[in-house]
Amino acid sequence: MGLYRRKDEKGNNKVWWMSFSANGVSYRRSAGTADKKLAEKILAKVQTQIVEQRWFDIEQTSRRTLSEMIERYDKEYTGHKDYHQKTRDKSIFKNLKAYFGDDCTLVNIENLVGQYEQHRKAKGIKPATILKDLGVLRRMFNVARKQWKWKIVNPVSEIELPKVRNERVRYLDPQENRSLFEALRKAPEKWLEPFIIIAMDTGLRLTNVCDLLWAEVNLFSGIITIEAEKMKNDDYIGIPLTERASQALKELHKVQCVSGHVFHHEGQKLYDRKVQRAFNKALQAAEIKNFHFHDLRHTFASYLRQQGIDLHTIAKLLGHKDLRMTKRYAHLNVDSLKDAISKLNFTIFSRTEGYEQAESM
């Protein structure tokens, strides 16, 4: 092994090159520097990697590209998702390739990933969308590291992700609740009213209700149990049914589809966009403004909080791992705060009265 200089196209021979053999094969690589001391350090590092049998893994990794990773992830993971999830992933793939380039190596992405957020922000993209892009990129790197055993680091884990303020709390007031269900009963989609009942009475997300299977519903015990892989936070959830939800499910159970999905239209599973279109028409008929489907989840949590249910219980029912997400509902139960102050008043008053009696004796 040794260092030498080789002339480039212009006849210059400033850059040092490395010459070494491994497993009977000779290699020549540029050290990428004209500084001999630095070149010696680089050569020493390569020698150490060869001795530790890591050099070939590192050499192979240095040639892996973003396109290679996306192509394999698309085939093994995205390909098994539903239509809308596939569409989302492929859109993110397109965004990543547009910025990093098809042939960008994974090593180079390490140096560029921190700038991706600013690039997307400059185009007016919202932080929540940027976070989804980086989330898919992080997921691909994790799969490559853990499943495919590629010798790479995950650069997304090393950067500070954009902060998304998602503190909206919009829920149906009593009049809106009545108006909505009057509109739902008149809607041409007969599946819509029970769909909204389950969403509102369980707090499940739209995709979870669309994907709900009869195998996940126990009408005898009155509980819905969904496995971890189908939940956003990768943790299973069990939700007891209200009497209204239980009755709605019993009616739906009379007419089932082959796929086993609870909600369907003429035997075909319902997708989120179809549900949202029908729901938006019902909102218009009920003259309810500034309300999204996800706000049914807020309605579920808000009604619980207004009935005095503690935040830890609400978090468990919503499937929140982090209580910070649930604290947005804290202000909806000020009566419990009043109770706390009244107890404090009683304590202070009792002690003060005791002191006054002691002084008079």
LUMTORDO-86830 format. One record per residue (C-alpha): residue in one letter; residue number from 1; x, y, z. Coordinates in pm, 1 decimal. Layout:
- A|NUM|X|Y|Z
...
//
This chain:
- M|1|0.0|0.0|0.0
- G|2|119.3|348.3|-66.9
- L|3|54.3|700.1|-187.1
- Y|4|146.7|846.2|-520.6
- R|5|58.9|1137.0|-744.8
- R|6|-104.9|1093.0|-1081.6
- K|7|-140.1|1361.9|-1345.4
- D|8|-492.4|1479.7|-1422.7
- E|9|-633.0|1589.0|-1760.2
- K|10|-455.0|1923.6|-1732.8
- G|11|-120.5|1767.3|-1652.8
- N|12|-131.5|1861.7|-1285.1
- N|13|-24.7|1607.4|-1026.0
- K|14|-120.2|1775.6|-700.7
- V|15|-382.5|1526.7|-573.1
- W|16|-259.7|1218.4|-387.6
- W|17|-380.6|872.6|-485.4
- M|18|-387.6|551.1|-284.0
- S|19|-273.6|214.4|-412.5
- F|20|-354.2|-100.1|-213.1
- S|21|-452.2|-464.9|-246.0
- A|22|-725.3|-660.6|-70.4
- N|23|-820.9|-1025.5|-119.2
- G|24|-581.4|-1051.7|-410.6
- V|25|-733.6|-752.6|-593.1
- S|26|-546.0|-426.0|-652.1
- Y|27|-725.3|-95.7|-595.3
- R|28|-641.1|261.6|-683.8
- R|29|-845.3|540.6|-529.7
- S|30|-803.9|915.3|-511.2
- A|31|-746.9|1047.3|-161.6
- G|32|-917.3|1366.6|-279.2
- T|33|-655.8|1599.2|-132.1
- A|34|-324.6|1763.4|-219.2
- D|35|-223.2|1760.6|147.8
- K|36|10.0|1464.5|199.4
- K|37|-46.8|1440.7|575.7
- L|38|-422.7|1430.4|524.6
- A|39|-382.0|1172.8|247.0
- E|40|-175.3|958.1|484.5
- K|41|-454.6|973.5|743.3
- I|42|-714.5|874.8|481.4
- L|43|-497.4|582.3|368.5
- A|44|-451.6|471.8|731.5
- K|45|-829.0|479.2|780.0
- V|46|-882.8|265.4|470.2
- Q|47|-618.8|18.5|592.4
- T|48|-799.6|-8.8|927.6
- Q|49|-1133.4|-65.5|754.9
- I|50|-981.8|-341.6|541.1
- V|51|-836.2|-512.6|847.6
- E|52|-1174.6|-488.7|1023.9
- Q|53|-1345.0|-615.5|704.8
- R|54|-1559.4|-304.1|681.5
- W|55|-1405.3|-142.5|376.3
- F|56|-1607.0|-336.3|117.0
- D|57|-1934.2|-259.9|296.1
- I|58|-1844.7|108.9|307.9
- E|59|-1729.7|105.7|-54.2
- Q|60|-2055.2|-55.5|-165.3
- T|61|-2263.5|185.5|41.9
- S|62|-2086.2|485.2|-107.4
- R|63|-2222.8|381.6|-447.4
- R|64|-2584.3|328.5|-338.4
- T|65|-2820.7|594.0|-469.9
- L|66|-3149.3|749.1|-366.6
- S|67|-3316.0|597.4|-673.6
- E|68|-3200.7|249.9|-571.6
- M|69|-3343.0|292.8|-223.6
- I|70|-3674.4|436.4|-347.8
- E|71|-3716.6|164.6|-610.6
- R|72|-3671.2|-114.5|-357.2
- Y|73|-3887.8|53.5|-90.6
- D|74|-4160.4|117.0|-349.1
- K|75|-4162.0|-249.4|-447.7
- E|76|-4145.8|-400.0|-98.2
- Y|77|-4350.6|-151.2|105.2
- T|78|-4542.8|112.3|-92.1
- G|79|-4665.7|-151.2|-335.8
- H|80|-4868.1|-318.0|-58.7
- K|81|-5043.9|-1.2|58.3
- D|82|-5388.8|117.7|-46.8
- Y|83|-5444.1|350.4|-340.4
- H|84|-5428.6|678.4|-149.8
- Q|85|-5123.0|579.9|53.1
- K|86|-4948.0|473.4|-266.8
- T|87|-5033.8|807.5|-426.5
- R|88|-4896.5|994.4|-124.3
- D|89|-4570.3|794.6|-119.6
- K|90|-4511.6|835.4|-493.4
- S|91|-4567.8|1209.4|-465.9
- I|92|-4307.2|1225.0|-188.4
- F|93|-4064.5|1015.5|-396.8
- K|94|-4103.0|1270.9|-674.5
- N|95|-4029.8|1561.2|-436.6
- L|96|-3719.7|1390.0|-297.4
- K|97|-3581.1|1308.9|-641.5
- A|98|-3647.2|1661.8|-765.7
- Y|99|-3431.8|1805.9|-487.0
- F|100|-3158.5|1546.0|-432.7
- G|101|-3141.2|1409.6|-788.8
- D|102|-3195.4|1053.3|-914.2
- D|103|-2828.8|960.3|-892.4
- C|104|-2754.7|1126.3|-559.1
- T|105|-2571.7|878.7|-336.1
- L|106|-2697.1|811.2|14.0
- V|107|-2367.5|944.0|148.3
- N|108|-2427.2|1278.9|-23.4
- I|109|-2781.7|1296.4|112.2
- E|110|-2627.8|1313.0|460.6
- N|111|-2479.8|1649.6|366.8
- L|112|-2794.3|1784.8|197.7
- V|113|-3086.7|1665.0|407.1
- G|114|-3060.8|1955.2|650.8
- Q|115|-3122.7|2199.8|364.9
- Y|116|-3432.6|2019.5|235.1
- E|117|-3668.5|2192.6|479.1
- Q|118|-3555.0|2540.9|373.5
- H|119|-3580.9|2445.7|5.8
- R|120|-3943.6|2334.9|47.6
- K|121|-4031.6|2633.1|268.9
- A|122|-3904.5|2868.6|-2.2
- K|123|-4163.1|2712.7|-233.1
- G|124|-4439.9|2790.1|13.3
- I|125|-4486.1|2431.3|131.0
- K|126|-4644.9|2394.9|475.1
- P|127|-4437.4|2246.9|762.5
- A|128|-4680.9|1953.1|798.1
- T|129|-4617.9|1850.4|436.0
- I|130|-4241.0|1887.3|476.6
- L|131|-4261.3|1671.5|788.7
- K|132|-4438.7|1398.4|590.1
- D|133|-4166.6|1410.4|322.5
- L|134|-3891.0|1375.6|580.6
- G|135|-4089.7|1107.8|762.1
- V|136|-4095.1|885.7|453.8
- L|137|-3724.6|950.8|391.7
- R|138|-3645.0|857.2|752.0
- R|139|-3857.9|544.1|721.4
- M|140|-3670.7|436.1|405.7
- F|141|-3332.3|483.2|572.1
- N|142|-3447.2|283.2|875.3
- V|143|-3574.0|0.3|655.9
- A|144|-3244.6|1.6|460.8
- R|145|-3043.9|-13.5|783.6
- K|146|-3251.3|-262.9|980.6
- Q|147|-3414.6|-481.9|716.9
- W|148|-3171.2|-472.5|426.6
- K|149|-2859.8|-441.4|648.6
- W|150|-2709.3|-157.4|447.5
- K|151|-2414.5|-5.1|632.2
- I|152|-2550.1|349.6|643.2
- V|153|-2654.4|607.4|900.3
- N|154|-2995.7|771.3|903.2
- P|155|-2931.2|1142.3|835.1
- V|156|-3291.3|1242.0|909.6
- S|157|-3245.8|1126.5|1268.5
- E|158|-2958.2|1373.4|1306.1
- I|159|-3152.3|1688.9|1215.6
- E|160|-3419.8|1889.6|1395.1
- L|161|-3749.0|1823.8|1222.1
- P|162|-3986.4|2112.9|1142.2
- K|163|-4231.2|2192.8|1420.6
- V|164|-4598.5|2165.9|1331.6
- R|165|-4850.0|2349.2|1545.7
- N|166|-5164.8|2139.9|1522.4
- E|167|-5360.7|2269.8|1816.0
- R|168|-5697.5|2317.4|1647.9
- V|169|-5988.0|2221.0|1872.7
- R|170|-6314.2|2245.1|1677.2
- Y|171|-6606.7|2042.0|1797.6
- L|172|-6982.3|2033.5|1740.4
- D|173|-7195.8|2238.2|1975.5
- P|174|-7536.8|2089.9|2068.1
- Q|175|-7725.0|2272.1|1791.4
- E|176|-7467.5|2174.3|1527.7
- N|177|-7485.1|1814.9|1649.9
- R|178|-7861.9|1807.8|1599.2
- S|179|-7840.7|1976.7|1259.5
- L|180|-7572.8|1736.8|1138.6
- F|181|-7769.1|1423.1|1225.6
- E|182|-8083.9|1564.3|1068.4
- A|183|-7883.1|1608.7|747.0
- L|184|-7725.9|1262.9|778.4
- R|185|-8066.6|1096.2|804.8
- K|186|-8169.2|1262.7|478.0
- A|187|-7842.2|1183.4|295.4
- P|188|-7869.6|943.9|-3.3
- E|189|-7569.6|746.5|128.9
- K|190|-7729.7|519.2|387.5
- W|191|-7389.8|412.2|519.1
- L|192|-7294.9|771.7|608.7
- E|193|-7489.6|814.5|934.6
- P|194|-7356.5|495.5|1101.3
- F|195|-7007.4|583.3|972.3
- I|196|-7022.7|923.2|1145.8
- I|197|-7165.1|765.7|1462.5
- I|198|-6870.3|527.0|1488.5
- A|199|-6619.8|805.3|1414.9
- M|200|-6774.0|1042.5|1671.1
- D|201|-6831.6|782.8|1943.0
- T|202|-6487.5|619.1|1920.0
- G|203|-6256.4|904.2|1817.3
- L|204|-6104.9|684.2|1545.2
- R|205|-5937.9|849.2|1249.0
- L|206|-6100.3|841.2|905.6
- T|207|-5866.3|574.5|766.2
- N|208|-5918.5|352.3|1071.1
- V|209|-6296.8|363.0|1028.2
- C|210|-6263.7|294.0|653.7
- D|211|-6036.0|-2.3|726.9
- L|212|-6241.7|-134.3|1019.5
- L|213|-6302.4|-510.2|996.5
- W|214|-6567.8|-720.6|1165.1
- A|215|-6282.1|-925.1|1309.3
- E|216|-6189.3|-612.9|1510.4
- V|217|-6541.8|-563.9|1647.0
- N|218|-6669.7|-764.5|1942.6
- L|219|-7040.5|-692.7|1971.5
- F|220|-7075.2|-925.7|2271.5
- S|221|-6818.6|-745.8|2487.6
- G|222|-6888.5|-410.0|2321.2
- I|223|-6532.9|-316.9|2222.2
- I|224|-6331.0|-237.5|1910.1
- T|225|-5969.0|-357.7|1910.9
- I|226|-5727.2|-245.6|1639.9
- E|227|-5377.5|-390.6|1603.2
- A|228|-5067.8|-172.3|1634.2
- E|229|-4963.0|-183.9|1266.6
- K|230|-5286.0|-10.7|1165.5
- M|231|-5250.0|274.1|1413.5
- K|232|-5062.9|597.5|1354.6
- N|233|-4851.8|562.3|1669.6
- D|234|-4777.4|190.8|1615.4
- D|235|-4961.7|86.0|1932.0
- Y|236|-5279.5|-120.7|1952.2
- I|237|-5595.2|40.9|2079.9
- G|238|-5910.9|-89.4|2247.9
- I|239|-6220.9|131.6|2257.1
- P|240|-6545.4|46.1|2441.3
- L|241|-6861.1|112.1|2240.0
- T|242|-7135.3|355.5|2333.6
- E|243|-7491.0|222.2|2320.8
- R|244|-7550.7|424.6|2004.5
- A|245|-7237.6|287.5|1834.1
- S|246|-7320.3|-67.1|1941.9
- Q|247|-7672.2|-41.6|1797.4
- A|248|-7540.0|103.0|1469.9
- L|249|-7293.1|-184.6|1435.5
- K|250|-7560.7|-445.1|1507.1
- E|251|-7766.9|-306.7|1218.0
- L|252|-7463.7|-306.0|987.1
- H|253|-7381.6|-663.0|1088.7
- K|254|-7699.6|-782.6|916.8
- V|255|-7554.3|-702.2|571.6
- Q|256|-7183.4|-786.0|540.1
- C|257|-6946.9|-778.9|243.0
- V|258|-6702.9|-1049.7|135.8
- S|259|-6393.5|-846.5|230.1
- G|260|-6501.1|-834.8|594.5
- H|261|-6502.8|-454.2|611.7
- V|262|-6765.8|-300.6|837.1
- F|263|-6835.0|-12.2|600.0
- H|264|-6891.1|-70.3|230.0
- H|265|-7099.4|42.7|-62.4
- E|266|-7248.1|-235.3|-274.6
- G|267|-6982.5|-472.6|-144.2
- Q|268|-6689.0|-238.4|-212.4
- K|269|-6478.7|-97.2|71.0
- L|270|-6525.5|274.6|136.3
- Y|271|-6226.3|502.9|76.8
- D|272|-6156.8|826.4|258.4
- R|273|-6224.3|1059.8|-34.1
- K|274|-6564.6|906.4|-100.3
- V|275|-6653.7|947.0|267.0
- Q|276|-6526.3|1304.3|279.5
- R|277|-6727.5|1406.3|-26.2
- A|278|-7050.1|1267.1|123.9
- F|279|-6969.2|1418.4|465.3
- N|280|-6902.8|1763.6|318.4
- K|281|-7242.4|1758.5|146.2
- A|282|-7407.1|1676.3|478.8
- L|283|-7220.1|1965.5|644.1
- Q|284|-7343.6|2202.4|374.4
- A|285|-7701.0|2079.6|420.7
- A|286|-7666.8|2134.6|796.9
- E|287|-7511.2|2479.8|736.4
- I|288|-7207.9|2390.5|947.8
- K|289|-6896.0|2584.8|854.0
- N|290|-6525.2|2546.1|930.2
- F|291|-6558.7|2179.8|1021.3
- H|292|-6342.3|1890.1|897.5
- F|293|-6387.7|1516.7|932.3
- H|294|-6096.6|1502.4|1178.2
- D|295|-6292.4|1742.8|1400.2
- L|296|-6520.1|1449.6|1486.6
- R|297|-6219.0|1315.6|1677.8
- H|298|-6193.4|1651.1|1856.6
- T|299|-6566.2|1631.4|1928.9
- F|300|-6522.5|1288.2|2088.4
- A|301|-6239.9|1412.2|2312.7
- S|302|-6407.7|1744.4|2391.9
- Y|303|-6734.1|1582.3|2502.0
- L|304|-6539.7|1345.5|2728.4
- R|305|-6346.4|1633.7|2882.8
- Q|306|-6663.0|1834.2|2940.1
- Q|307|-6799.8|1537.6|3135.2
- G|308|-6500.4|1555.9|3368.4
- I|309|-6297.0|1267.5|3222.5
- D|310|-5927.5|1305.8|3307.9
- L|311|-5668.4|1373.6|3037.0
- H|312|-5484.3|1042.9|3088.1
- T|313|-5800.1|845.3|3012.9
- I|314|-5875.7|1059.4|2707.3
- A|315|-5518.1|1011.9|2584.9
- K|316|-5555.7|635.5|2615.4
- L|317|-5884.1|636.1|2423.7
- L|318|-5734.6|854.5|2149.0
- G|319|-5419.8|644.2|2128.4
- H|320|-5193.2|934.7|2224.9
- K|321|-4853.3|827.1|2357.0
- D|322|-4761.9|1184.1|2442.9
- L|323|-4993.9|1369.8|2680.1
- R|324|-4895.8|1697.4|2515.0
- M|325|-5131.6|1613.5|2228.4
- T|326|-5420.0|1569.0|2473.3
- K|327|-5355.8|1884.7|2675.1
- R|328|-5530.1|2090.7|2406.5
- Y|329|-5857.3|1975.6|2566.5
- A|330|-5757.6|2072.2|2921.9
- H|331|-5937.8|2408.7|2916.9
- L|332|-6272.2|2243.5|2839.7
- N|333|-6322.9|2134.4|3200.7
- V|334|-6273.5|2442.0|3417.4
- D|335|-6519.0|2303.5|3675.0
- S|336|-6251.1|2064.6|3799.7
- L|337|-6020.8|2363.3|3849.2
- K|338|-6292.0|2542.3|4044.5
- D|339|-6331.4|2235.2|4265.9
- A|340|-5957.5|2237.7|4334.1
- I|341|-5964.0|2606.2|4434.8
- S|342|-6271.0|2556.8|4653.8
- K|343|-6084.5|2283.6|4844.0
- L|344|-5787.4|2515.7|4880.2
- N|345|-6019.1|2790.4|5010.2
- F|346|-6162.6|2550.2|5267.6
- T|347|-5814.4|2446.8|5382.4
- I|348|-5692.8|2804.8|5415.7
- F|349|-6010.7|2914.1|5592.2
- S|350|-5996.8|2623.9|5839.5
- R|351|-5635.2|2687.7|5927.4
- T|352|-5689.4|3061.6|5963.1
- E|353|-5989.8|3005.4|6188.0
- G|354|-5783.7|2770.2|6401.3
- Y|355|-5508.9|3026.8|6441.7
- E|356|-5761.6|3294.6|6542.7
- Q|357|-5914.6|3067.0|6806.4
- A|358|-5569.3|2983.8|6945.6
- E|359|-5477.5|3353.6|6974.7
- S|360|-5799.1|3438.0|7162.7
- M|361|-5735.7|3176.0|7432.2
//
